[in-house]
Amino acid sequence: MSLIFDPVTINKSLEGKTPNYVLEWAIRRFHPRIAIASSFSVEDTIVIDMATKIQPDIKVFYINTGFQFKETDEIKDILKKKYQLNLVEYSSKLSMEEQTLKYGENLYKKDANLCCQLRKVEPIKRALKELDAWITGLRRGQAVTRNNLDIVQINKLDNQTSLVKVNPLINWTRQQVWSYIEDNEIPYNPLYDKNYASIGCEPCTRPVQPGEDERAGRWAGTNKKECGIHTFSEKPKNSTINAR
Ligand code: SF4
């Protein structure tokens, strides 16, 4: 049986609710066809910490670009063990060698959008095709590109496929994030202690300076602000989808 899913009504009912409440609602509504997208940022880890208390075997997926920092690989392994994660990794159809052969060295310098498309967007679309809903650690305060986030959005993957995106932390501040991490003694990527505020691929990420936007260290010196995994075409806010 399919049901009409109306994000406007759902957002009204979830506005002002805690992240835990939103996660309980989402997991009850969509499990087992729901998963957490994690780059093992502090926000994603908070979502994992909360969600695994509700549903210990909830699927977590990670996009392995081949360009991540070694510190990111290390914290992924630490958190996988700590939470006994049901973790699935997706990577590009092109190996690093194949990408270099086809497009030359350092594609991220020549065409970062294409590099992100090959190493992030295509793999995440494959991951999302298996789901009805996904959960992120996005916050409105991270960047101007994220100011208009809703708790629940509908992503259109292609002409046939739409799915629900759930952002339980949208109203949290950076301070709330770090209080949660410290209060719950959650391990985190040590690069945060070296002024990295948002951690992506090593060649495209630098530390931020005081007063800079949290995502200013991503693709610094270019106009690129997002890798493309959070900018799939959003259906209009008042549209509905048929959901299982
Ligand atoms: S963030 Fe940089 S290295 Fe990573 S996929 Fe995008 S362009 Fe390539």
Residues whose N, C-alpha, C, O or C-beta is under 5 A from the ligand:
A	BS01	SF4	T65 F67 Y108 A112 C115 C116 R119 G200 C201 P203 C204
